[in-house]
């Protein structure tokens, strides 16, 4: 009974040691053995704690991996920012308002292997593809034909507030065009040997319909329309003058007929 009691006591000590870090020995060597077993249990517990620490380390590693992921995300964001940069491509410009055949332009080299829509490297570089409308290829990030001051589009579906000019307004436009001073000049960027050019200077009438909204370029569509207004008014004047001339001729013929003396019958017999 004593041996059985001592074994039971050792088992209880081992269990109690795990909960209370020790107990009263109750049986000499067997008790010590129980204490050793308890210590072993404690070591096992420490091992468990170590494993737990390892788990925490693994967790930290996971956090590190997460940080790495965040870094990758930042890299992705950087890549996204880089990818969002405007890409340069070759675009055709508007060319002449009326296509009338190719004309070489000073300072613009002929195109070689440049193609519309293909990537390019030098912003604002140009070349001449030699088309009938004299449009050029321009290296830019935006299609110049799609800008607010791009190529004129005359279809009604592209416009609103359409109103046709009355005769008094046409006359005003004609008078403004006729009063536009013309000048010759050379461009500064062409140096002293640039070609002499003819046209009007925007500074003389910045509010003219022939001036683009940016204030630095000519609105060729507006300029041409001003000329059309002048032609329409001149045609009306010519038509009025032609009617007046026809009426004067008719009146003159009538006056001549009235002033011509009648031929007498006696004079007619005498001549026979």
C-alpha positions in Angstrom: 0.0 0.0 0.0 2.9 2.3 0.7 4.4 1.8 -2.7 1.1 2.3 -4.4 0.6 5.5 -2.3 4.1 6.7 -3.1 3.5 6.3 -6.9 0.2 8.1 -6.7 1.9 10.9 -4.8 4.6 11.2 -7.5 2.1 11.5 -10.2 0.2 14.1 -8.3 3.4 16.1 -7.8 4.2 16.0 -11.5 0.8 17.3 -12.4 0.9 19.9 -9.6 4.4 21.0 -10.7 3.1 21.9 -14.1 0.4 24.1 -12.4 2.3 25.4 -9.3 6.0 25.0 -10.0 6.5 22.4 -7.2 4.9 20.5 -4.4 5.8 18.9 -1.0 7.8 15.7 -1.6 6.1 12.8 -0.2 8.2 9.8 -0.7 12.0 10.1 -0.9 13.6 9.0 -4.1 10.3 8.3 -5.7 9.3 11.9 -4.9 12.5 13.2 -6.4 11.8 11.1 -9.5 8.4 12.7 -9.6 10.1 16.1 -9.4 12.4 15.2 -12.2 9.4 14.2 -14.3 7.9 17.5 -13.4 11.1 19.3 -14.5 11.0 17.3 -17.7 7.5 18.5 -18.1 8.6 22.0 -17.5 11.3 21.6 -20.2 8.8 20.2 -22.5 6.7 23.3 -21.7 9.7 25.5 -22.4 10.1 23.6 -25.7 6.5 24.4 -26.3 7.3 28.0 -25.6 10.2 27.9 -28.0 8.0 26.4 -30.5 5.6 29.2 -29.8 8.4 31.7 -30.3 9.3 29.9 -33.5 5.7 30.4 -34.5 6.0 34.0 -33.6 9.1 34.2 -35.7 7.2 32.5 -38.5 4.5 35.1 -38.0 7.1 37.8 -38.2 8.4 36.3 -41.3 4.9 36.4 -42.6 4.7 40.0 -41.7 8.0 40.5 -43.6 6.6 38.7 -46.5 3.6 41.1 -46.2 6.0 44.0 -46.2 7.6 42.6 -49.2 4.2 42.4 -50.8 3.7 46.0 -49.9 7.0 46.8 -51.5 5.9 44.9 -54.6 2.7 46.9 -54.5 4.7 50.1 -54.3 6.8 48.9 -57.2 3.6 48.2 -59.1 2.3 51.6 -58.3 5.6 53.1 -59.6 5.3 51.0 -62.7 1.8 52.3 -63.1 2.9 55.8 -62.8 5.6 55.2 -65.4 3.2 53.5 -67.6 0.8 56.5 -67.4 3.4 58.8 -69.0 2.2 60.3 -72.3 3.6 58.3 -75.2 5.0 60.2 -78.3 3.7 59.1 -81.7 3.6 60.4 -85.2 0.3 62.2 -86.0 -0.8 64.0 -89.2 -1.5 67.7 -88.9 -4.5 69.3 -90.6 -2.7 70.5 -93.8 -4.2 73.1 -96.1 -7.9 74.1 -95.8 -8.1 73.3 -99.6 -6.0 70.5 -101.0 -4.3 71.8 -104.1 -1.2 69.7 -104.5 2.0 69.1 -102.6 4.4 72.1 -101.9 7.7 71.5 -100.1 8.1 73.6 -97.0 11.3 75.4 -95.9 13.0 73.7 -92.9 10.8 70.6 -93.0 12.7 67.4 -94.1 11.0 64.8 -96.2 9.8 61.7 -94.3 11.7 58.5 -94.7 10.5 55.6 -92.6 8.2 57.6 -90.3 4.7 56.3 -90.3 1.5 57.8 -88.8 0.7 56.1 -85.5 4.1 54.7 -84.9 6.2 55.7 -81.8 8.7 58.6 -82.0 11.3 60.0 -79.7 11.8 63.8 -80.3 8.8 66.0 -79.2 7.6 68.4 -81.8 9.7 66.9 -84.5 8.2 67.1 -88.0 8.7 65.6 -91.4 6.9 66.0 -94.8 5.1 62.9 -96.1 4.5 64.8 -99.4 0.7 64.5 -99.6 -1.7 66.7 -101.7 -3.0 68.6 -98.6 0.4 69.4 -97.3 -0.2 67.8 -93.9 2.9 67.1 -91.9 3.8 64.3 -89.5 4.2 65.7 -86.0 5.8 63.8 -83.1 3.5 64.5 -80.1 1.4 62.8 -77.4 -2.0 64.1 -78.7 -3.6 64.0 -82.1 -3.5 67.7 -83.2 -6.6 67.1 -85.4 -8.7 66.2 -82.3 -7.8 69.4 -80.3 -10.1 72.3 -79.8 -8.1 74.2 -82.4 -7.6 71.2 -84.6 -8.8 70.7 -88.2 -12.0 72.5 -89.1 -15.0 70.2 -89.4 -17.9 71.6 -91.3 -20.6 69.0 -90.7 -23.6 70.4 -88.7 -23.4 67.5 -86.2 -20.1 68.9 -84.9 -21.6 72.3 -84.1 -24.3 74.1 -82.2 -25.7 77.7 -82.1 -25.6 77.8 -85.9 -26.8 81.1 -87.3 -26.4 82.4 -90.8 -25.1 86.0 -91.3 -27.5 88.7 -92.6 -26.4 91.1 -95.3 -25.5 93.8 -92.9 -23.2 91.4 -91.0 -21.6 90.2 -94.2 -20.9 93.8 -95.1 -19.3 94.3 -91.7 -17.1 91.2 -92.2 -16.1 92.4 -95.6 -15.2 95.9 -94.3 -13.1 94.3 -91.6 -11.2 92.2 -94.1 -10.7 95.0 -96.5 -9.3 97.1 -93.7 -6.8 94.4 -92.6 -3.3 95.7 -93.3 -1.0 93.2 -95.1 2.7 93.0 -94.4 5.8 91.0 -95.4 8.1 89.5 -92.8 10.6 86.7 -92.0 10.4 84.4 -89.0 13.0 84.9 -86.3 13.8 81.2 -86.0 14.7 81.0 -89.7 17.5 83.6 -89.3 18.3 86.4 -91.6 18.0 84.3 -94.7 14.5 82.9 -94.2 12.0 83.2 -97.0 10.0 86.5 -97.1 6.4 85.9 -96.3 3.1 87.7 -96.9 0.1 88.0 -94.6 -1.4 89.9 -91.7 -0.1 90.4 -88.2 -2.3 89.3 -85.4 -1.2 92.2 -83.2 -3.0 94.6 -85.6 -6.4 93.1 -84.8 -6.3 90.4 -82.1 -10.1 90.2 -82.0 -10.4 89.3 -85.7 -12.3 86.1 -86.6 -9.1 85.1 -88.4 -7.3 84.7 -85.1 -7.3 81.4 -83.3 -8.5 81.3 -79.6 -5.0 80.9 -78.3 -4.2 84.4 -79.7 -0.9 83.2 -81.4 -2.1 81.4 -84.5 -4.2 82.2 -87.6 -7.6 80.5 -87.9 -7.4 79.7 -91.6 -11.0 78.6 -91.6 -12.1 82.0 -90.2 -9.7 83.9 -92.5 -11.1 82.1 -95.6 -14.7 82.6 -94.4 -14.0 86.4 -94.2 -12.8 86.3 -97.8 -15.9 84.4 -98.8 -18.1 87.1 -97.1 -16.3 89.7 -99.1 -16.7 87.8 -102.3 -20.5 87.3 -101.6 -20.9 91.0 -101.0 -18.9 91.9 -104.1 -21.0 89.5 -106.2 -24.2 91.2 -104.9 -22.7 94.6 -105.8 -21.6 93.3 -109.2 -25.1 91.9 -109.9 -26.7 95.3 -108.9 -24.3 97.2 -111.1 -25.1 94.8 -114.0 -28.8 95.5 -113.6 -28.2 99.2 -113.4 -26.0 99.1 -116.5 -28.6 97.1 -118.4 -31.3 99.7 -117.4 -29.1 102.6 -118.5 -28.4 100.9 -121.8 -32.1 100.4 -122.4 -32.8 104.1 -121.4 -30.0 105.3 -123.7 -31.3 103.2 -126.7 -34.7 104.7 -126.1 -33.3 108.2 -126.0 -31.4 107.6 -129.2 -34.5 106.3 -130.9 -36.4 109.4 -129.8 -33.7 111.8 -131.0 -33.4 110.3 -134.5 -35.4 112.4 -137.1 -38.1 110.6 -139.0 -37.4 109.9 -142.7 -39.8 111.8 -145.0 -41.5 110.2 -147.9 -40.4 113.0 -150.3 -36.8 112.5 -149.4 -37.3 108.8 -150.0 -38.7 109.4 -153.5 -35.9 111.9 -154.4 -33.3 109.4 -153.6 -34.8 107.0 -156.0 
